[in-house]
């Protein structure tokens, strides 16, 4: 990719292959959007806090790492495996427009390789390489587990930090007899913005995921969850500020 960010050379900054350099600092500085006022950052932070479920982690039967642009999902999954929270890990995800160039062989495959590099035994990982959305992440992972004669009662969903609530709502709708916990990288909002390197992308994603939390129950895709007034106000503020690229059509 001509003129691409220096830490990837083959994809956008959010593939998260870190490199510290003056060139990287200059590139990331260019990604900062003039619309990121203090009010916008406050709205983003409020949305960020709401998206995270704050579940207390404990041992579960299996974990499912949800594919995305964020390789931190695989990193966190490996950490929790090494901590002894589960013995079986499913990575799920094919490709999307935002990941095809970064993970050309599919999200799940690249996540699996990264987790193995971090010490997870290959035999502990099951692969689901076809899912194209969160609903398919859940249903196809369930099929992969059943094919291995694994029928869990407790499942840990590992995702991007701002995807916890939506993945939980989707999983509870599609697999209601399972107890789900959620986990993600334990990063503060500002630290996550820095790690991704594209503030507008993150705020677009925050608004898009919050819209899905609100709208998907009406479409039968997820369970309904309470959205506090201040979170609703933060969502509307992000939309007014133009963070709309990840919204679904109404």
HELIX and SHEET records of a PDB file:
HELIX    1   1 UNK A   13  UNK A   15  5                                   3    
HELIX    2   2 UNK A   22  UNK A   31  1                                  10    
HELIX    3   3 UNK A   38  UNK A   51  1                                  14    
HELIX    4   4 UNK A   72  UNK A   82  1                                  11    
HELIX    5   5 UNK A  107  UNK A  117  1                                  11    
HELIX    6   6 UNK A  122  UNK A  124  5                                   3    
HELIX    7   7 UNK A  134  UNK A  147  1                                  14    
HELIX    8   8 UNK A  161  UNK A  163  5                                   3    
HELIX    9   9 UNK A  164  UNK A  174  1                                  11    
HELIX   10  10 UNK A  189  UNK A  196  1                                   8    
HELIX   11  11 UNK A  199  UNK A  219  1                                  21    
HELIX   12  12 UNK A  229  UNK A  240  1                                  12    
SHEET    1   A 5 UNK A 125  UNK A 128  0                                        
SHEET    2   A 5 UNK A  89  UNK A  92  1                                        
SHEET    3   A 5 UNK A  62  UNK A  66  1                                        
SHEET    4   A 5 UNK A 154  UNK A 158  1                                        
SHEET    5   A 5 UNK A 179  UNK A 183  1                                        
END                                                                             
